[in-house]
Amino acid sequence: MKITEVRALPLAIPMREATPPSPWPYIEFPPVDLEAPLLAEPIRCRDGFVTVGERPGLGADPNPEVLARDPYQRATARPFYLT
C-alpha cells in the first residue's frame, strides 16, 4: 500500500488494507503534525510504503503519556453521529 503522507491517525492504515481493491491505491493526508504523538512506536515509512501490522485492532499501542494527560471523562463526552 503506497502512502504519500504518514502523519495520519493510525486507523487509516488497517482500514485501507481491509477494504476491497480500489482504483485509488493510496491514502493521502495533509502534511500537518499532530499535537502529540498518539502512538508509543511511530509508524515508519520506507520508500513510500508502510507495513500493515498483524496484531489485532490498530496493531499499535497508544502512547500512555498522551492518554494520561487527557483522560476520558464521561461528563464531557459527546456522542458522535455520522450524518
C-alpha angles and dihedrals in degrees: 000000000000117000122187097192124024098191095101136107108285092237091077094068101056091037092055091047092050096052124088119267112292134198085236104063096181142063118226126192133175114266098253127133121234117242090245133009104261095196129064089217114037123232108255124212120205119188090340095308135102127198115239110232121245096213119103121265115009090345091232138083121239120241104262092208091059092047092049092050093055108028123187113264118189092208092062098038116115127199117251117221128181109220 
